Amino acid sequence: MKRSRSTIVSRLLLVTLAWLPLAALGQNALSAYTQQQTQFLPVDDAYRLDMVADGDQQVLLQWVIAPEYYLYRHAFKARARSMQGPIDTQLAIAPGLAKTDEFFGDVEVYYGALDATLSLAERAELIELKITYQGCADAGLCYPPETKSFLWHMDSGDIRPGTLEPLTRRSTEDTNSNATEPSLIAAIVFAFLGGVILNIMPCVFPILSLKALSFTRGTAQTHRRASLVYAAGVVISFVAIASVLVAIQQTGKLIGWGFQLQNTGFVIALAYLFTVMGLSLNGLIHFGTSMMNMGQSLTEREGDTGSFFTGVLAVVVASPCTAPFMGSALGYALTQPIAITLLVFAALGAGMAFPMVLLSYSNAMVKLLPKPGAWMDTAKNILAFPLYLTAVWLLWVAGNQSGVNTMAMALAGLVLVALAAYLYGQSLIRKVAAVLLLLGAIALAIPTTNTSDPTTSSRALADGQIAWSAAALDDHLNRGDPIFVDVTADWCITCLANEAAVLFTTEVEQAFISADISYMIADWTDYDADIGAFVKSHGRSGIPLYVMYPRGKGSEPIILPQLLTRDIVLSAIENAR
């Protein structure tokens, strides 16, 4: 009966999780329906922009704003360039109405209509104008920043939508560049390759190593079935995350890849999970044969349940990591209809699952695996320690997000979780005690206060570094001063690796100082709508994001790759002087 029940439970779990994307899609459809009922307008209907020449080197910008919609004064930006290079601009806008806004706090806004004047410092036969603006609806929908490009034929005064041919300066990122939007095929290929590379990232590799150990036992048929079920867990999980992400974005919240790690409670829950898994691998705790066995099944069982949930877990722990090719692919996906978004995320999952599937179907690769023996127990014991280190790092993230008191309570919660796992057994009293302890651990995982200031970085800034501020960035750009923006987070493994290996090394820091380039840190450990808008404006859905603004007003920004090397950064510094 035990085997029968286990099979039934496995199938029920598979069916339940398979419905997650459909449920998310239902939520998305409901959100879309609600949006239709509320009659949220397309951005071009909500804010209609017209431009007319007003003198020799001056343009009149005229917005017609739909009723119950408004524009932000702080969000206006204007850039101009000719084929010869950037042109200095000055944008004159009248004061707006004072408003306390749920997204940006105390701001100035405009209702009904708005006229602004754009003046250029010089003439040219043909000029490209880029106008950026952002607005919201009173009903609660906040649009991402919108940028419109126009071509101004100065001699004739004609102004119409269009862009100049790209300047010779391009992003230093080749395969992951946002200079041109990828096609659907390119996005799918990039997502697949990014998924493959995720397997060697420090977030994922220990989990997959545990699953690979199971391929040393059993038949080829068993290995292949396990790999396909694992692949299903990975793909379904990615699609489910994409569905939730899109549904949340439709509410106006600017989130991206790894958004769940901006929730302190989720971070602490992951720390609990990794600790229990480590204790299980070390043989310090043993679960019974009931549903509590699921935690151990994630890494040790050869059945469908273990394989599927290994895929789920691999996706969960992959969220702090980003890989090459992912940035442009996911940025493209989240601007497309829901079907395309889910397709690209499914390709990301397929890429992540591909090496495990390939291993199971390649007899030559399976033969390279060592034969079962005592070494497997040793390997399990060793692999437990990266899990403990991951738990320590997650608690550090929680402490940075919500303060040292939250971290201390989470540590106490870890003790309760370990004790609950130890006590859980066949007796009813032990089970009740374990459940009560788990409830206590959950209560301790809920942060009571958040000591972080969303307007500043939670990190201690070194000499020459400044905290993120949209106003400070605009001030640098208006003066034409070079500045490097590092969008990072404590939960972003790739960010921390880039900082330790490249950005915060003595050579690179001195290069920034010598070139007189300001270093701005945009800390996205906690959710910040302003940083989210900045990330989205550069075609990305997640971090790290590195943007170099060269010297000179209106200069084109340089987007660096998500994985940095010393030469890439030094080259960008040299080009920005």
C-alpha atoms as one frame of an Amber mdcrd trajectory, in Angstrom:
protein
   0.000   0.000   0.000   2.866   2.372   0.683   4.044   2.190  -2.898   0.500
   2.688  -4.215  -0.115   5.688  -2.022   3.218   7.196  -3.003   2.364   6.809
  -6.660  -1.048   8.394  -6.185   0.445  11.309  -4.261   3.121  11.814  -6.915
   0.566  11.952  -9.688  -1.701  14.289  -7.763   1.216  16.631  -7.117   2.215
  16.549 -10.758  -1.314  17.333 -11.881  -1.664  20.115  -9.305   1.559  21.849
 -10.319   0.773  21.377 -13.990  -2.302  23.537 -13.421  -0.229  26.381 -11.935
   0.440  28.090 -15.279  -3.241  27.802 -16.167  -4.196  29.315 -12.843  -1.736
  32.117 -13.398  -3.124  32.623 -16.863  -6.590  32.784 -15.316  -5.350  35.468
 -12.985  -3.848  37.243 -15.949  -7.110  37.006 -17.864  -9.028  38.310 -14.858
  -6.571  41.164 -14.567  -6.988  41.939 -18.256 -10.766  41.799 -17.922 -10.672
  44.140 -14.942  -8.448  46.475 -16.904 -10.948  46.507 -19.746 -13.783  47.185
 -17.355 -11.862  50.031 -15.822 -11.129  51.193 -19.400  -7.410  51.765 -18.998
  -6.251  53.348 -22.225  -3.234  52.496 -24.346  -0.390  54.827 -23.494  -0.659
  56.717 -26.797  -4.359  57.374 -26.183  -3.818  58.374 -22.570  -1.033  60.830
 -23.481  -1.100  62.141 -27.059   2.079  64.002 -27.976   2.386  66.461 -30.849
   5.459  68.469 -31.825   5.685  71.641 -33.911   8.656  73.814 -34.782   8.528
  77.096 -32.866  11.313  79.251 -34.174  14.774  78.561 -35.532  16.074  76.176
 -32.839  12.995  75.596 -30.726  10.224  73.002 -30.620   6.849  73.155 -28.894
   5.800  69.900 -27.203   2.051  69.519 -26.693   0.471  66.728 -24.680  -3.258
  66.081 -24.596  -3.901  64.074 -21.422  -7.028  61.934 -21.121  -9.390  62.630
 -18.194  -8.373  60.992 -14.914  -4.834  60.472 -16.174  -1.742  62.516 -15.323
   1.932  62.989 -16.208   4.885  63.317 -13.797   7.052  66.418 -14.000  10.194
  64.606 -12.790   9.923  61.977 -15.536  10.390  64.335 -18.506  13.655  63.963
 -20.413  14.743  65.267 -23.777  17.770  64.371 -25.886  18.856  65.530 -29.305
  21.539  64.508 -31.759  22.598  64.992 -35.335  24.739  62.755 -37.496  27.726
  64.615 -36.029  26.883  63.793 -32.417  24.829  64.909 -29.381  23.318  68.408
 -29.145  22.734  70.220 -25.862  19.066  70.772 -25.029  17.016  72.768 -22.543
  13.459  71.743 -21.661  11.218  74.433 -20.173   8.140  73.123 -18.308   5.761
  75.097 -16.132   5.257  73.987 -12.486   2.683  71.246 -11.990   0.087  70.401
  -9.368   1.298  69.039  -6.034   0.251  65.416  -5.462   1.076  62.667  -2.985
   1.475  59.686  -5.278   1.367  56.007  -4.236   4.271  55.200  -6.539   6.680
  58.152  -6.107   5.501  60.028  -3.014   5.285  63.862  -3.172   5.444  64.889
  -6.825   4.243  67.457  -9.343   1.796  66.251 -11.988  -0.188  67.560 -14.940
  -3.812  66.920 -15.858  -5.694  67.761 -19.058  -2.986  69.278 -21.233   0.635
  70.363 -21.095   2.823  72.587 -23.272   6.608  72.511 -22.976   9.367  74.191
 -24.949  12.525  72.406 -26.100  15.474  74.594 -27.115  18.547  73.320 -28.958
  22.055  74.766 -28.640  22.889  74.393 -32.354  21.449  73.774 -35.795  21.761
  70.810 -38.127  20.066  69.710 -41.314  18.465  66.697 -39.621  18.044  66.169
 -35.877  16.740  63.238 -33.870  14.689  64.173 -30.809  14.039  61.638 -28.041
  11.328  62.594 -25.581  10.736  60.529 -22.431   7.707  60.866 -20.163   5.712
  58.794 -17.690   2.216  58.930 -16.263  -0.419  57.072 -14.283  -4.162  56.737
 -14.055  -6.124  57.824 -11.012  -7.600  54.322 -10.956  -4.205  52.890 -10.054
  -2.397  51.812 -13.253   1.106  53.283 -13.630   2.661  53.097 -17.107   6.383
  52.430 -17.634   8.440  55.383 -18.916   7.591  56.044 -22.581  10.199  57.297
 -25.067   9.239  58.724 -28.475  11.721  59.441 -31.277  11.186  62.172 -33.885
  13.149  63.451 -36.869  13.247  67.240 -37.284  14.138  68.641 -40.697  15.200
  72.084 -39.562  15.149  73.768 -42.946  11.564  72.781 -43.709  10.360  72.660
 -40.090   8.863  69.207 -40.671   8.755  66.944 -37.596   7.642  63.321 -37.814
   8.323  60.034 -35.980  11.650  58.407 -36.865  15.253  57.830 -35.828  18.689
  58.448 -37.239  20.935  55.570 -38.193  22.780  54.335 -35.096  26.031  56.120
 -34.274  29.277  54.199 -34.511  29.457  53.835 -30.736  27.632  50.647 -29.734
  27.236  48.673 -26.589  30.255  46.629 -25.513  27.906  43.716 -25.079  27.672
  41.719 -28.285  25.347  38.784 -27.842  23.404  40.352 -24.993  23.076  43.850
 -26.372  19.927  45.897 -26.161  20.946  48.155 -29.036  18.492  46.284 -31.216
  15.492  44.365 -29.984  15.848  40.648 -30.641  13.401  38.797 -32.835  11.237
  36.051 -31.387  13.564  33.362 -32.762  16.619  35.146 -31.361  14.928  35.585
 -27.979  14.094  31.860 -27.829  17.674  30.916 -28.762  19.133  33.367 -26.224
  16.776  32.090 -23.527  17.716  28.473 -24.262  21.452  29.226 -24.136  21.003
  31.253 -20.954  19.175  28.302 -19.394  22.015  25.938 -20.306  24.578  28.255
 -18.695  22.456  28.531 -15.530  23.497  24.956 -14.720  27.039  26.031 -13.862
  26.048  29.042 -11.788  26.798  28.698  -8.055  23.088  28.876  -7.189  22.141
  25.771  -9.132  25.158  23.488  -9.420  24.949  21.866  -5.929  21.294  20.898
  -6.459  21.964  19.352  -9.849  24.990  17.493  -8.521  22.719  15.733  -6.042
  20.360  14.639  -8.802  23.221  13.506 -11.032  24.293  11.089  -8.276  21.099
   9.091  -8.856  22.251   8.287 -12.411  24.927   6.027 -10.971  22.149   3.568
 -10.044  19.261   2.028 -11.948  18.616   1.365 -15.609  18.875   3.626 -18.640
  15.089   3.668 -18.904  14.813   4.851 -15.296  17.361   7.606 -15.916  15.526
   8.845 -18.993  12.153   8.935 -17.288  13.665  10.776 -14.330  15.303  13.367
 -16.605  12.064  14.026 -18.505  10.070  14.439 -15.281  12.825  16.743 -13.991
  12.592  18.743 -17.239   8.817  19.021 -16.773   9.367  20.416 -13.278  11.827
  23.008 -14.600   9.719  24.162 -17.551   6.431  24.276 -15.611   8.096  26.244
 -12.818   9.541  28.812 -15.234   6.172  29.211 -16.939   4.438  29.593 -13.572
   6.933  32.295 -12.489   6.459  34.115 -15.800   2.674  34.021 -15.386   2.857
  35.459 -11.881   5.406  38.073 -12.964   3.209  39.267 -15.833   0.117  39.345
 -13.630   1.927  41.518 -11.066   3.359  43.801 -13.750  -0.146  44.466 -15.056
  -0.953  46.084 -11.719   1.671  48.722 -12.533   4.442  47.331 -10.316   7.815
  47.341 -12.060   9.372  44.008 -11.077  11.761  41.675 -12.839  13.628  38.393
 -12.646  14.261  37.442  -9.005  11.415  39.642  -7.732  10.426  37.070  -5.091
  13.760  37.596  -3.327  12.726  41.178  -2.553  10.331  39.630  -0.015  12.119
  39.019   3.277   9.731  36.238   4.302  10.478  34.309   1.097  14.227  34.724
   1.652  13.964  33.329   5.185  11.804  30.419   3.979  14.553  29.506   1.489
  17.115  29.602   4.296  14.938  27.164   6.266  14.657  24.840   3.258  18.394
  24.760   2.554  19.199  24.095   6.198  16.785  21.139   6.391  18.145  19.716
   3.144  21.694  19.989   4.481  20.797  18.272   7.746  19.089  15.487   5.799
  22.113  14.956   3.550  24.368  14.759   6.611  22.056  12.133   8.090  21.391
  14.282  11.150  17.614  14.196  10.699  15.388  11.511   9.248  11.833  11.949
   8.094   9.187   9.301   8.152   7.369   7.937   5.156   4.583  10.521   5.114
   4.342  13.865   3.343   7.191  15.224   5.479   9.391  12.931   3.348   8.929
  15.357   0.484  11.911  17.456   1.592  14.227  14.505   1.372  12.618  13.389
  -1.881  13.724  16.607  -3.487  17.264  15.405  -3.640  17.383  11.689  -2.912
  14.371   9.829  -4.290  14.566   8.325  -7.741  10.820   8.409  -8.357   8.762
  10.947 -10.249   8.120  13.065  -7.167  11.814  13.459  -6.410  12.675  14.244
 -10.042   9.862  16.752 -10.501  10.549  18.638  -7.314  14.270  18.704  -8.010
  13.333  20.666 -11.138  11.105  22.985  -9.109  13.825  23.520  -6.535  16.461
  24.157  -9.224  14.331  26.982 -10.633  13.755  28.483  -7.180  17.458  28.583
  -6.353  18.308  29.854  -9.846  16.417  33.123  -9.278  19.398  34.940  -7.674
  21.536  34.112 -10.724  21.587  35.478 -14.232  23.541  34.146 -17.159  24.711
  35.546 -20.502  21.983  35.887 -23.127  19.227  36.014 -20.483  18.995  39.806
 -20.178  17.881  40.703 -23.694  15.723  37.565 -24.028  13.697  38.145 -20.868
  13.546  41.891 -21.455  12.015  41.194 -24.877   9.655  38.529 -23.496   8.105
  40.799 -20.877   7.144  43.384 -23.502   5.273  40.854 -25.645   1.808  39.251
 -25.472   1.392  36.629 -22.751   1.739  33.670 -25.140   5.157  34.849 -26.373
   6.278  35.662 -22.831   5.459  32.136 -21.664   7.131  30.651 -24.754  10.428
  32.446 -24.059  10.378  31.440 -20.390   9.621  27.855 -21.438  12.695  28.004
 -23.699  14.730  29.183 -20.711  13.490  26.155 -18.758  14.189  23.810 -21.659
  17.767  25.083 -21.805  18.247  24.578 -18.086  16.890  21.012 -18.275  18.797
  20.093 -21.453  22.121  18.949 -19.895  20.345  16.566 -17.504  18.240  15.114
 -20.336  21.326  14.801 -22.538  23.164  12.977 -19.748  20.353  10.434 -19.394
  20.141   9.718 -23.130  23.883   9.541 -23.772  25.243   6.089 -22.977  28.790
   7.373 -23.394  28.295  10.095 -20.785  26.548   7.724 -18.335  29.510   5.313
 -18.596  31.810   8.129 -17.470  29.960   8.351 -14.151  31.638   6.463 -11.284
  30.074   3.279 -10.022  27.939   3.371  -6.839  29.818   2.950  -3.602  30.711
   4.485  -0.260  31.917   7.603  -2.070  28.273   8.602  -2.641  27.672   9.054
   1.080  30.824  11.127   1.264  29.678  13.239  -1.688  26.291  13.843  -0.058
  27.953  14.949   3.166  30.225  17.340   1.273  27.390  18.792  -0.819  25.469
  19.639   2.352  27.926  22.403   3.218  27.240  24.617   0.166  23.598  24.416
   1.258  24.514  25.648   4.747  26.554  28.489   3.238  23.603  29.400   1.035
  21.377  29.568   4.129  23.901  31.875   5.842  23.975  34.148   2.799  20.164
  34.253   2.642  19.980  35.261   6.309  22.502  38.015   5.593  20.228  39.225
   2.776  17.246  39.177   5.150  19.240  41.201   7.665  20.103  43.812   5.045
  16.473  43.990   3.979  14.788  44.264   7.371  17.453  44.724  10.013  19.513
  42.663  12.434  16.489  41.896  14.640  14.794  40.108  11.741  17.977  38.138
  11.070  18.218  37.137  14.747  14.596  35.946  14.767  15.206  33.987  11.574
  18.201  32.281  13.217  15.969  31.315  16.123  13.458  30.038  13.576  16.158
  27.838  12.048  16.682  26.186  15.437  12.937  25.509  15.684  12.858  24.070
  12.154  15.768  21.728  12.931  14.135  20.641  16.204  10.802  20.045  14.437
  12.511  17.872  11.829  14.245  15.916  14.608  11.044  15.370  16.614   8.821
  14.401  13.710   8.118  10.703  13.921   5.456   8.112  14.190   4.023   9.154
  17.545   1.167  11.625  17.555   2.703  13.699  20.344   5.955  14.157  18.426
   4.065  15.115  15.277   1.979  17.707  17.124   5.104  19.123  18.763   6.844
  19.325  15.375   3.895  21.151  13.797   3.781  23.653  16.676   7.496  24.285
  16.315   7.098  24.846  12.572   4.317  27.341  13.232   6.638  29.129  15.632
   9.374  29.207  12.992   6.938  30.664  10.449   5.948  33.369  12.937   9.615
  34.242  13.458  10.135  34.438   9.686   7.683  37.346   9.384   9.683  40.601
   9.613   8.225  42.964  12.177  10.062  46.076  11.000  11.952  47.212   7.985
  14.821  49.489   8.816  15.918  50.045   5.256  15.391  53.374   3.563  14.078
  52.796   0.021  15.637  56.055  -1.150  19.193  55.034  -0.321  21.465  52.061
  -0.744  21.569  49.630   2.165  25.270  49.202   1.570  28.141  51.138   3.021
  29.464  53.207   0.141  33.172  53.434  -0.567  34.981  56.626  -1.534  33.813
  57.840  -4.919  30.545  55.889  -4.797  27.151  57.559  -4.574  23.739  56.104
  -3.779  21.094  55.813  -6.478  18.883  58.768  -7.111  17.073  59.589 -10.335
  17.590  63.279  -9.611  21.326  62.808  -9.041  21.634  60.834 -12.289  19.758
  63.521 -14.213  21.994  66.162 -12.664  25.120  64.364 -13.909  23.663  63.873
 -17.378  22.540  67.501 -17.643  26.081  68.629 -16.818  27.560  66.094 -19.245
  29.601  64.410 -16.490  30.387  60.722 -16.992  28.729  58.310 -14.581  28.535
  54.544 -14.182  25.320  53.042 -12.797  25.567  49.646 -11.084  22.101  48.148
 -10.480  22.703  45.409  -7.937  21.143  43.568  -4.986  22.372  41.531  -2.051
  20.356  38.537  -3.312  21.895  38.693  -6.797  24.753  36.162  -6.879  25.953
  37.335 -10.281  26.096  40.915  -9.005  28.188  39.956  -5.971  30.547  37.866
  -8.112  31.093  40.721 -10.575  31.781  43.138  -7.735  34.254  40.878  -5.959
  36.112  39.762  -9.098  36.083  42.980 -11.146  34.277  46.131 -10.041  35.587
  46.444  -6.500  39.171  45.468  -7.281  41.870  48.099  -6.697  42.778  48.390
 -10.398  39.230  49.049 -11.572  38.414  51.405  -8.710  41.527  53.438  -9.492
  40.561  53.509 -13.173  37.198  55.079 -12.279  38.948  57.679 -10.099  41.590
  58.484 -12.736  38.927  58.964 -15.415  36.849  61.131 -13.034  33.800  58.902
 -13.533  31.218  58.821 -10.752  30.151  55.377  -9.536  26.440  55.159  -8.669
  25.041  52.111  -6.852  21.348  51.405  -7.354  20.600  48.871  -4.611  17.503
  46.835  -5.573  17.668  44.467  -2.607  14.292  45.882  -1.591  11.669  46.821
  -4.132  12.105  50.322  -5.525   9.757  51.487  -8.295  12.222  54.145  -9.462
  14.997  51.591  -9.956  12.513  49.230 -11.580  11.597  51.924 -14.093  15.294
  52.519 -14.820  15.872  48.798 -15.442  12.825  48.554 -17.711  13.826  51.677
 -19.658  16.985  49.826 -20.745  15.083  46.809 -22.021  15.912  44.539 -19.103
  13.728  42.528 -16.779  16.323  41.743 -14.152  19.757  42.466 -12.790  22.679
  42.938 -12.851  22.476  45.975 -15.093  25.552  48.087 -15.794  25.147  51.350
 -17.695  28.030  53.686 -18.547  27.156  57.268 -19.516  30.156  58.805 -21.340
  31.232  62.410 -20.963  29.159  64.982 -22.832  25.510  65.968 -22.828  23.226
  63.603 -24.711  25.878  60.917 -25.167  24.599  57.450 -25.872  24.796  55.136
 -22.839  26.895  51.976 -23.015  25.283  48.824 -21.603  27.831  46.324 -20.340
  27.326  42.530 -20.261  25.833  40.843 -17.209  29.037  38.873 -16.669  31.982
  41.256 -16.436  35.687  40.946 -17.028  38.451  43.377 -16.192  39.050  44.235
 -19.852  35.354  44.931 -20.540  35.106  47.434 -17.692  38.441  49.139 -18.409
  37.479  49.493 -22.076  34.153  51.085 -21.115  35.960  53.488 -18.777  38.354
  54.484 -21.551  35.482  55.099 -23.994  33.626  57.206 -21.424  36.454  59.655
 -20.669
